[in-house]
Amino acid sequence: MFQKIKDNIYYAGLNDKDRVIFDELIPLDNGTSYNSYIVLGSEKTAVIDTMYPKFTKEYLKSFDDNGITKVDYIIANHGEQDHSGSIPALLEKFPEAVVVTNAVCAKNIQEMLLVPAEKIKTITNEEELSLGDKTLKFIIAPGVHWPDTMFTHIKEDNVICTCDFLGAHYIFDDVFAVPSKELEKSAKKYYAEIMMPFSSVCRKYVKQIRDLKVDMVLPSHGPVHKNPDYILDLYADWSDEKGKNLVLLPFVSMYNSTEEMIDYLAEKLKEKGIPSVKYDMVTGNLGDLAMALVDGTTIVLGTSMVLAGPHPAAFNTVYLASVLRPKTKIASFIGSYGWGGNLFGKMADMLAPLKLDIIEPILVKGKAKSEDCLKIDAMAQTIYEKHKALGLL
Ligand code: FEO
Protein backbone atom coordinates (compact mmCIF):
# COMPACT_ATOMS: atom_id res chain seq x y z
CA MET A 1 0.00 0.00 0.00
CA PHE A 2 1.02 3.59 -0.51
CA GLN A 3 2.60 5.14 2.55
CA LYS A 4 1.36 8.46 3.89
CA ILE A 5 3.91 11.28 3.89
CA LYS A 6 1.54 14.10 4.86
CA ASP A 7 -2.21 14.61 4.41
CA ASN A 8 -2.98 13.64 0.81
CA ILE A 9 0.68 13.10 -0.09
CA TYR A 10 1.68 9.46 -0.48
CA TYR A 11 4.78 7.44 -1.27
CA ALA A 12 4.06 5.15 -4.24
CA GLY A 13 7.55 3.82 -4.91
CA LEU A 14 8.99 0.33 -4.86
CA ASN A 15 12.07 -1.37 -3.46
CA ASP A 16 14.43 -3.17 -5.84
CA LYS A 17 16.13 -5.36 -3.28
CA ASP A 18 17.77 -7.61 -5.87
CA ARG A 19 19.62 -4.88 -7.73
CA VAL A 20 23.33 -5.37 -7.08
CA ILE A 21 24.86 -2.73 -9.33
CA PHE A 22 23.74 0.65 -10.65
CA ASP A 23 24.76 2.13 -13.99
CA GLU A 24 26.71 -1.14 -14.34
CA LEU A 25 29.38 0.71 -12.38
CA ILE A 26 28.90 1.00 -8.65
CA PRO A 27 27.97 -2.12 -6.63
CA LEU A 28 24.99 -1.60 -4.34
CA ASP A 29 25.08 -2.74 -0.71
CA ASN A 30 21.38 -2.19 -0.06
CA GLY A 31 19.55 -2.47 -3.40
CA THR A 32 17.68 0.69 -4.28
CA SER A 33 14.22 2.18 -4.30
CA TYR A 34 12.52 4.03 -7.14
CA ASN A 35 10.39 6.67 -5.50
CA SER A 36 7.16 8.04 -6.86
CA TYR A 37 4.81 10.36 -4.99
CA ILE A 38 1.09 10.94 -5.32
CA VAL A 39 -0.33 14.36 -4.43
CA LEU A 40 -4.10 14.52 -4.06
CA GLY A 41 -5.23 18.11 -4.37
CA SER A 42 -8.84 19.15 -3.83
CA GLU A 43 -9.26 19.51 -7.61
CA LYS A 44 -6.40 17.72 -9.33
CA THR A 45 -4.16 14.73 -8.72
CA ALA A 46 -0.47 14.72 -9.56
CA VAL A 47 2.09 11.94 -9.70
CA ILE A 48 5.65 13.12 -9.10
CA ASP A 49 8.16 10.89 -10.91
CA THR A 50 7.22 7.40 -12.02
CA MET A 51 9.00 4.06 -12.08
CA TYR A 52 11.89 2.00 -13.47
CA PRO A 53 10.37 0.14 -16.47
CA LYS A 54 11.03 -3.32 -15.01
CA PHE A 55 8.44 -2.60 -12.32
CA THR A 56 5.83 -0.81 -14.44
CA LYS A 57 3.20 -3.54 -14.12
CA GLU A 58 3.48 -3.69 -10.33
CA TYR A 59 3.54 0.11 -10.15
CA LEU A 60 0.37 0.51 -12.22
CA LYS A 61 -1.41 -2.15 -10.17
CA SER A 62 -0.63 -0.16 -7.02
CA PHE A 63 -2.83 2.67 -8.34
CA ASP A 64 -5.77 0.26 -8.52
CA ASP A 65 -4.95 -1.23 -5.12
CA ASN A 66 -4.96 2.24 -3.59
CA GLY A 67 -8.10 3.49 -5.32
CA ILE A 68 -6.43 6.06 -7.57
CA THR A 69 -8.83 6.36 -10.50
CA LYS A 70 -7.74 9.69 -11.95
CA VAL A 71 -4.39 11.33 -12.61
CA ASP A 72 -4.31 14.84 -14.03
CA TYR A 73 -0.59 15.58 -14.02
CA ILE A 74 2.54 13.46 -14.24
CA ILE A 75 5.42 15.58 -13.01
CA ALA A 76 8.71 14.51 -14.62
CA ASN A 77 11.50 15.91 -12.47
CA HIS A 78 14.11 14.18 -14.65
CA GLY A 79 14.20 12.19 -17.89
CA GLU A 80 16.40 9.28 -16.82
CA GLN A 81 14.40 6.10 -17.16
CA ASP A 82 14.54 4.90 -13.58
CA HIS A 83 12.09 7.77 -12.94
CA SER A 84 10.53 8.49 -16.30
CA GLY A 85 10.41 4.96 -17.72
CA SER A 86 6.79 4.29 -16.79
CA ILE A 87 5.42 7.59 -18.14
CA PRO A 88 4.15 6.07 -21.41
CA ALA A 89 2.34 3.28 -19.54
CA LEU A 90 0.91 5.74 -17.01
CA LEU A 91 -0.35 7.90 -19.87
CA GLU A 92 -2.04 4.86 -21.35
CA LYS A 93 -3.69 4.06 -18.05
CA PHE A 94 -4.74 7.68 -17.45
CA PRO A 95 -5.22 9.15 -20.96
CA GLU A 96 -6.44 12.46 -19.57
CA ALA A 97 -3.12 13.07 -17.80
CA VAL A 98 -0.58 15.61 -18.98
CA VAL A 99 3.16 15.39 -18.36
CA VAL A 100 4.51 18.52 -16.71
CA THR A 101 8.20 19.23 -16.97
CA ASN A 102 10.86 21.72 -18.06
CA ALA A 103 11.93 22.23 -21.69
CA VAL A 104 15.12 20.15 -21.44
CA CYS A 105 13.36 17.19 -19.85
CA ALA A 106 10.47 17.55 -22.30
CA LYS A 107 12.92 17.07 -25.18
CA ASN A 108 14.49 14.08 -23.43
CA ILE A 109 11.24 12.24 -22.82
CA GLN A 110 10.04 12.94 -26.35
CA GLU A 111 13.26 11.56 -27.83
CA MET A 112 13.92 8.72 -25.39
CA LEU A 113 10.40 7.58 -24.51
CA LEU A 114 8.46 8.86 -27.51
CA VAL A 115 6.07 10.83 -25.32
CA PRO A 116 4.03 12.95 -27.79
CA ALA A 117 4.65 16.70 -27.58
CA GLU A 118 0.93 17.38 -27.23
CA LYS A 119 0.90 15.39 -24.00
CA ILE A 120 3.56 17.62 -22.40
CA LYS A 121 3.03 20.92 -20.61
CA THR A 122 6.34 22.77 -20.41
CA ILE A 123 6.97 24.95 -17.36
CA THR A 124 9.65 27.49 -16.52
CA ASN A 125 11.66 28.02 -13.35
CA GLU A 126 9.52 28.93 -10.32
CA GLU A 127 6.29 28.43 -12.25
CA GLU A 128 3.42 27.15 -10.14
CA LEU A 129 0.67 24.63 -10.82
CA SER A 130 -2.48 24.53 -8.71
CA LEU A 131 -4.06 21.25 -7.65
CA GLY A 132 -6.77 23.14 -5.76
CA ASP A 133 -5.73 23.25 -2.13
CA LYS A 134 -2.15 22.29 -2.96
CA THR A 135 0.31 24.15 -5.17
CA LEU A 136 3.32 22.67 -6.93
CA LYS A 137 6.21 25.05 -7.51
CA PHE A 138 8.95 23.92 -9.89
CA ILE A 139 12.60 24.74 -9.29
CA ILE A 140 14.71 23.97 -12.31
CA ALA A 141 17.98 22.52 -11.00
CA PRO A 142 20.27 21.61 -13.90
CA GLY A 143 23.36 19.66 -12.94
CA VAL A 144 22.10 17.55 -10.03
CA HIS A 145 22.67 15.43 -11.87
CA TRP A 146 21.37 15.85 -15.44
CA PRO A 147 20.81 19.07 -17.37
CA ASP A 148 17.07 18.28 -17.23
CA THR A 149 16.70 17.92 -13.47
CA MET A 150 14.17 19.93 -11.51
CA PHE A 151 12.68 19.88 -8.02
CA THR A 152 9.00 20.12 -7.11
CA HIS A 153 8.09 22.05 -3.97
CA ILE A 154 4.65 21.28 -2.58
CA LYS A 155 4.13 24.69 -1.07
CA GLU A 156 1.32 24.33 1.47
CA ASP A 157 2.93 21.23 2.98
CA ASN A 158 6.43 22.67 2.58
CA VAL A 159 7.97 19.43 1.34
CA ILE A 160 10.26 19.19 -1.66
CA CYS A 161 10.73 16.37 -4.14
CA THR A 162 14.41 16.61 -5.08
CA CYS A 163 14.62 13.81 -7.63
CA ASP A 164 18.09 12.18 -7.53
CA PHE A 165 19.52 14.99 -5.40
CA LEU A 166 19.84 14.04 -1.69
CA GLY A 167 19.00 10.41 -2.49
CA ALA A 168 20.54 7.07 -1.62
CA HIS A 169 20.50 3.58 -3.02
CA TYR A 170 18.72 2.08 -0.05
CA ILE A 171 15.64 -0.04 0.52
CA PHE A 172 13.24 0.32 3.42
CA ASP A 173 9.92 -0.78 4.86
CA ASP A 174 9.08 2.50 6.58
CA VAL A 175 9.55 5.37 4.12
CA PHE A 176 10.95 7.75 6.73
CA ALA A 177 14.72 7.79 7.16
CA VAL A 178 16.27 6.45 10.32
CA PRO A 179 19.79 7.85 10.39
CA SER A 180 22.38 5.08 10.54
CA LYS A 181 25.91 4.33 9.40
CA GLU A 182 24.49 2.10 6.66
CA LEU A 183 22.24 4.84 5.29
CA GLU A 184 25.08 7.37 5.44
CA LYS A 185 27.40 4.97 3.59
CA SER A 186 24.82 4.30 0.88
CA ALA A 187 24.10 7.99 0.46
CA LYS A 188 27.83 8.75 0.26
CA LYS A 189 28.50 6.12 -2.41
CA TYR A 190 25.54 7.44 -4.35
CA TYR A 191 26.79 11.01 -3.99
CA ALA A 192 30.27 9.91 -5.13
CA GLU A 193 29.01 8.30 -8.29
CA ILE A 194 26.41 10.73 -9.54
CA MET A 195 26.72 14.03 -7.68
CA MET A 196 30.45 14.52 -6.99
CA PRO A 197 31.24 15.64 -10.56
CA PHE A 198 28.85 18.54 -9.85
CA SER A 199 29.92 19.42 -6.31
CA SER A 200 29.71 23.19 -6.79
CA VAL A 201 26.14 22.82 -8.10
CA CYS A 202 25.36 20.61 -5.09
CA ARG A 203 26.55 23.37 -2.75
CA LYS A 204 24.25 25.82 -4.49
CA TYR A 205 21.17 23.64 -4.08
CA VAL A 206 22.01 22.62 -0.52
CA LYS A 207 21.87 26.32 0.33
CA GLN A 208 18.70 26.92 -1.69
CA ILE A 209 16.86 24.05 0.01
CA ARG A 210 18.13 25.12 3.44
CA ASP A 211 16.82 28.63 2.74
CA LEU A 212 13.38 27.18 1.95
CA LYS A 213 13.34 25.64 5.47
CA VAL A 214 11.37 22.68 4.18
CA ASP A 215 9.71 20.21 6.53
CA MET A 216 10.77 17.16 4.54
CA VAL A 217 12.99 16.12 1.65
CA LEU A 218 11.45 13.54 -0.69
CA PRO A 219 14.17 12.14 -2.98
CA SER A 220 13.74 9.73 -5.87
CA HIS A 221 15.88 7.00 -4.30
CA GLY A 222 16.10 6.09 -0.64
CA PRO A 223 14.03 7.19 2.33
CA VAL A 224 12.20 10.45 2.94
CA HIS A 225 13.96 12.83 5.32
CA LYS A 226 11.77 14.26 8.06
CA ASN A 227 14.90 15.97 9.32
CA PRO A 228 16.24 17.67 6.17
CA ASP A 229 19.36 18.86 7.97
CA TYR A 230 20.57 15.27 8.28
CA ILE A 231 21.05 14.82 4.54
CA LEU A 232 21.77 18.50 3.84
CA ASP A 233 24.62 18.49 6.38
CA LEU A 234 26.10 15.35 4.81
CA TYR A 235 25.91 16.85 1.32
CA ALA A 236 27.43 20.10 2.61
CA ASP A 237 30.37 18.14 4.01
CA TRP A 238 30.87 15.92 0.96
CA SER A 239 30.61 18.78 -1.52
CA ASP A 240 32.85 21.13 0.47
CA GLU A 241 35.90 22.16 -1.54
CA LYS A 242 38.25 21.39 1.32
CA GLY A 243 39.36 17.76 1.44
CA LYS A 244 40.30 15.82 4.54
CA ASN A 245 43.70 14.80 5.88
CA LEU A 246 43.51 11.55 3.96
CA VAL A 247 45.63 9.85 1.30
CA LEU A 248 44.17 7.31 -1.14
CA LEU A 249 46.44 4.47 -2.14
CA PRO A 250 44.92 2.52 -5.04
CA PHE A 251 47.30 -0.20 -6.19
CA VAL A 252 47.77 -3.16 -8.49
CA SER A 253 50.80 -5.33 -7.91
CA MET A 254 51.85 -8.38 -9.92
CA TYR A 255 54.82 -9.50 -7.79
CA ASN A 256 54.13 -7.54 -4.58
CA SER A 257 56.90 -5.02 -5.31
CA THR A 258 54.42 -2.19 -5.84
CA GLU A 259 52.21 -3.21 -2.92
CA GLU A 260 55.23 -3.31 -0.60
CA MET A 261 56.08 0.26 -1.59
CA ILE A 262 52.46 1.37 -1.05
CA ASP A 263 52.50 -0.28 2.38
CA TYR A 264 55.79 1.41 3.22
CA LEU A 265 54.37 4.80 2.19
CA ALA A 266 51.23 4.15 4.30
CA GLU A 267 53.44 3.44 7.33
CA LYS A 268 55.48 6.60 6.81
CA LEU A 269 52.30 8.67 6.42
CA LYS A 270 50.84 7.15 9.58
CA GLU A 271 53.98 8.14 11.50
CA LYS A 272 53.27 11.72 10.41
CA GLY A 273 49.63 11.61 11.47
CA ILE A 274 48.20 11.13 7.98
CA PRO A 275 45.66 8.30 7.57
CA SER A 276 45.44 6.49 4.28
CA VAL A 277 43.03 4.16 2.51
CA LYS A 278 44.58 1.30 0.56
CA TYR A 279 42.48 0.04 -2.35
CA ASP A 280 43.14 -3.06 -4.46
CA MET A 281 42.21 -1.98 -8.00
CA VAL A 282 41.72 -5.59 -9.15
CA THR A 283 39.60 -7.06 -6.36
CA GLY A 284 38.24 -3.95 -4.65
CA ASN A 285 34.68 -2.62 -4.68
CA LEU A 286 34.56 0.41 -6.94
CA GLY A 287 32.04 1.99 -4.59
CA ASP A 288 34.63 2.02 -1.81
CA LEU A 289 37.07 3.81 -4.07
CA ALA A 290 34.45 6.33 -5.17
CA MET A 291 33.53 6.97 -1.53
CA ALA A 292 37.17 7.47 -0.56
CA LEU A 293 37.52 9.94 -3.43
CA VAL A 294 34.86 12.10 -1.74
CA ASP A 295 37.23 12.89 1.12
CA GLY A 296 40.81 12.28 -0.01
CA THR A 297 43.09 15.26 -0.58
CA THR A 298 45.93 13.21 -2.01
CA ILE A 299 46.05 10.14 -4.22
CA VAL A 300 49.17 8.07 -4.77
CA LEU A 301 48.50 5.34 -7.30
CA GLY A 302 50.72 2.26 -7.37
CA THR A 303 50.93 0.10 -10.46
CA SER A 304 53.03 -2.60 -11.98
CA MET A 305 54.03 -2.24 -15.60
CA VAL A 306 52.23 -4.50 -18.07
CA LEU A 307 53.38 -4.59 -21.70
CA ALA A 308 55.32 -1.33 -21.44
CA GLY A 309 52.52 0.61 -19.77
CA PRO A 310 50.36 0.77 -16.63
CA HIS A 311 48.17 -2.17 -15.67
CA PRO A 312 44.69 -1.71 -17.25
CA ALA A 313 43.14 -1.61 -13.75
CA ALA A 314 45.19 1.52 -13.07
CA PHE A 315 43.82 3.18 -16.21
CA ASN A 316 40.32 2.30 -15.07
CA THR A 317 40.86 4.01 -11.71
CA VAL A 318 42.50 7.06 -13.22
CA TYR A 319 39.68 7.41 -15.73
CA LEU A 320 37.06 7.09 -12.98
CA ALA A 321 38.86 9.70 -10.86
CA SER A 322 39.09 12.06 -13.83
CA VAL A 323 35.35 11.89 -14.57
CA LEU A 324 34.13 11.91 -10.96
CA ARG A 325 36.06 15.15 -10.42
CA PRO A 326 36.82 14.65 -6.73
CA LYS A 327 38.25 17.36 -4.47
CA THR A 328 41.66 15.65 -4.63
CA LYS A 329 44.37 18.27 -4.95
CA ILE A 330 47.66 16.33 -4.86
CA ALA A 331 48.71 13.21 -6.76
CA SER A 332 51.64 10.99 -7.47
CA PHE A 333 52.52 7.54 -8.73
CA ILE A 334 54.63 4.67 -7.50
CA GLY A 335 55.45 1.76 -9.78
CA SER A 336 57.59 -1.20 -10.49
CA TYR A 337 58.76 -2.56 -13.84
CA GLY A 338 60.79 -5.39 -15.28
CA TRP A 339 61.72 -3.87 -18.59
CA GLY A 340 61.23 -0.50 -20.27
CA GLY A 341 58.12 1.53 -21.05
CA ASN A 342 56.15 4.57 -20.01
CA LEU A 343 54.44 3.80 -16.72
CA PHE A 344 53.07 7.17 -15.67
CA GLY A 345 52.83 9.49 -18.69
CA LYS A 346 49.41 8.53 -20.02
CA MET A 347 47.86 8.46 -16.55
CA ALA A 348 49.19 11.93 -15.78
CA ASP A 349 47.67 13.10 -19.07
CA MET A 350 44.28 11.67 -18.09
CA LEU A 351 44.40 13.49 -14.75
CA ALA A 352 45.45 16.79 -16.32
CA PRO A 353 41.90 18.27 -16.34
CA LEU A 354 41.85 18.00 -12.54
CA LYS A 355 44.83 20.41 -12.36
CA LEU A 356 46.46 18.40 -9.58
CA ASP A 357 49.68 19.26 -7.81
CA ILE A 358 51.81 16.31 -9.00
CA ILE A 359 54.61 15.09 -6.72
CA GLU A 360 57.60 13.51 -8.50
CA PRO A 361 56.66 9.84 -9.13
CA ILE A 362 58.82 6.93 -8.01
CA LEU A 363 59.67 4.23 -10.52
CA VAL A 364 61.61 1.16 -9.40
CA LYS A 365 62.99 -1.84 -11.26
CA GLY A 366 61.69 -4.88 -9.38
CA LYS A 367 61.72 -4.50 -5.61
CA ALA A 368 62.45 -1.26 -3.77
CA LYS A 369 66.03 -0.86 -2.59
CA SER A 370 67.22 1.34 0.28
CA GLU A 371 67.63 4.34 -2.02
CA ASP A 372 64.03 3.86 -3.23
CA CYS A 373 62.78 3.78 0.36
CA LEU A 374 64.50 7.13 0.90
CA LYS A 375 62.50 8.49 -2.05
CA ILE A 376 59.28 7.18 -0.47
CA ASP A 377 60.32 8.82 2.83
CA ALA A 378 60.72 12.08 0.91
CA MET A 379 57.31 11.62 -0.77
CA ALA A 380 55.66 11.14 2.65
CA GLN A 381 57.40 14.29 3.92
CA THR A 382 56.24 16.27 0.87
CA ILE A 383 52.64 15.11 1.39
CA TYR A 384 52.91 16.08 5.06
CA GLU A 385 54.11 19.56 4.17
CA LYS A 386 51.42 20.05 1.53
CA HIS A 387 48.64 18.87 3.89
CA LYS A 388 49.99 21.21 6.56
CA ALA A 389 50.02 24.10 4.10
CA LEU A 390 46.36 23.31 3.27
CA GLY A 391 45.49 23.49 6.97
CA LEU A 392 44.65 19.78 7.19
CA LEU A 393 47.11 19.00 10.02
FE1 FEO B 1 17.83 8.02 -10.49
FE2 FEO B 1 19.30 10.11 -12.72
O1 FEO B 1 18.19 8.75 -12.18
Residues whose N, C-alpha, C, O or C-beta is under 5 A from the ligand:
A	BS01	FEO	E80 D82 D164
